[in-house]
Amino acid sequence: MAAKRRRCGSLARRAKHEKDPYVQRARAEGWRSRAALKLEAVDRRHRLLRSGMTVVDLGAAPGGWSQYAARRGLRVLAVDRLEMEPLDGVRVLQCDFSTDEGLRWVEEALEVGAVDVVLSDMAPNLTGHPSVDMPAAMGLAELAADFAGQVLQENGIFLVKVFQGEGFDAFRRRLAASFSRVTVEKPGASRPGSREVYLLARGRSV
Ligand SMILES: C[S@@+](CC[C@H](N)C(=O)[O-])C[C@H]1O[C@@H](n2cnc3c(N)ncnc32)[C@H](O)[C@@H]1O
């Protein structure tokens, strides 16, 4: 009985996913994930990305954000602990960014000192328990912010996924201390009922 209920639940989720207009649009436009439409929306709104910029995309698989950045003419270093299919114009690095070794590999892969943009769409494997998931997600956002603080050049841009709840305001204040503008972004493709938002920090001061 329980197995049947689980199967029905997952079929219903699948049907909902298939009907999602962002899933349909992402497919029609050849994006690897509907997440690409989130970055596109933030970029169009704020005109962030310019050809020739160097971007590090943390939590990149399956590659929608990297694909979007590469199509816009940026040099992309894509990092994920999962394997990711190669993409034209994108250097892919498979490692766990939360380990010292992973971080060292990313730093070594950065041939140019100057990074213009750090993106992080990293998300932990969710357990469904907010008391576990929220600190895990915030931990990844903090790691990405530490990295952005080390590698971004002056006026650099940082876009990071966060979940609203405990720790959110303190994290936002942390970014406001080292960037001139911090805004909360909720692109249309981010599910309305979810706590997921993105913090966009611009004007890095060094
Ligand atoms: C929401 S998905 C990213 C989707 C991606 N932005 C896109 O456009 O296709 C989150 C990703 O974060 C990655 N991730 C989570 N923790 C990570 C870690 N510690 N190191 C590297 N990648 C991580 C996951 O493997 C997953 O692929």
Ligand as a Chemical Component Dictionary entry (heavy atoms), coordinates in Angstrom:
data_LIG
# 
_chem_comp.id                   LIG 
_chem_comp.type                 NON-POLYMER 
_chem_comp.pdbx_formal_charge   0 
_chem_comp.three_letter_code    LIG 
# 
loop_
_chem_comp_atom.comp_id 
_chem_comp_atom.atom_id 
_chem_comp_atom.alt_atom_id 
_chem_comp_atom.type_symbol 
_chem_comp_atom.charge 
_chem_comp_atom.model_Cartn_x 
_chem_comp_atom.model_Cartn_y 
_chem_comp_atom.model_Cartn_z 
_chem_comp_atom.pdbx_ordinal 
LIG C1  C1  C 0  20.332 22.918 -8.526  1  
LIG S1  S1  S 1  21.680 21.990 -9.124  2  
LIG C2  C2  C 0  22.476 23.147 -10.186 3  
LIG C3  C3  C 0  21.792 23.388 -11.494 4  
LIG C4  C4  C 0  22.649 24.198 -12.466 5  
LIG N1  N1  N 0  22.803 25.582 -12.012 6  
LIG C5  C5  C 0  22.105 24.223 -13.854 7  
LIG O1  O1  O 0  21.873 25.313 -14.371 8  
LIG O2  O2  O -1 21.959 23.160 -14.471 9  
LIG C6  C6  C 0  22.738 21.974 -7.723  10 
LIG C7  C7  C 0  24.073 21.311 -7.947  11 
LIG O3  O3  O 0  24.916 21.569 -6.821  12 
LIG C8  C8  C 0  25.847 20.515 -6.770  13 
LIG N2  N2  N 0  26.552 20.507 -5.490  14 
LIG C9  C9  C 0  26.008 20.438 -4.256  15 
LIG N3  N3  N 0  26.983 20.406 -3.323  16 
LIG C10 C10 C 0  28.159 20.477 -3.988  17 
LIG C11 C11 C 0  29.528 20.469 -3.569  18 
LIG N4  N4  N 0  29.836 20.380 -2.279  19 
LIG N5  N5  N 0  30.499 20.543 -4.506  20 
LIG C12 C12 C 0  30.167 20.610 -5.816  21 
LIG N6  N6  N 0  28.894 20.608 -6.270  22 
LIG C13 C13 C 0  27.901 20.539 -5.376  23 
LIG C14 C14 C 0  24.973 19.290 -6.985  24 
LIG O4  O4  O 0  25.739 18.168 -7.367  25 
LIG C15 C15 C 0  24.012 19.792 -8.081  26 
LIG O5  O5  O 0  24.439 19.381 -9.345  27 
# 
loop_
_chem_comp_bond.comp_id 
_chem_comp_bond.atom_id_1 
_chem_comp_bond.atom_id_2 
_chem_comp_bond.value_order 
_chem_comp_bond.pdbx_ordinal 
LIG C1  S1  SING 1  
LIG S1  C2  SING 2  
LIG S1  C6  SING 3  
LIG C2  C3  SING 4  
LIG C3  C4  SING 5  
LIG C4  N1  SING 6  
LIG C4  C5  SING 7  
LIG C5  O1  DOUB 8  
LIG C5  O2  SING 9  
LIG C6  C7  SING 10 
LIG C7  O3  SING 11 
LIG C7  C15 SING 12 
LIG O3  C8  SING 13 
LIG C8  N2  SING 14 
LIG C8  C14 SING 15 
LIG N2  C9  SING 16 
LIG N2  C13 SING 17 
LIG C9  N3  DOUB 18 
LIG N3  C10 SING 19 
LIG C10 C11 SING 20 
LIG C10 C13 DOUB 21 
LIG C11 N4  SING 22 
LIG C11 N5  DOUB 23 
LIG N5  C12 SING 24 
LIG C12 N6  DOUB 25 
LIG N6  C13 SING 26 
LIG C14 O4  SING 27 
LIG C14 C15 SING 28 
LIG C15 O5  SING 29 
# 
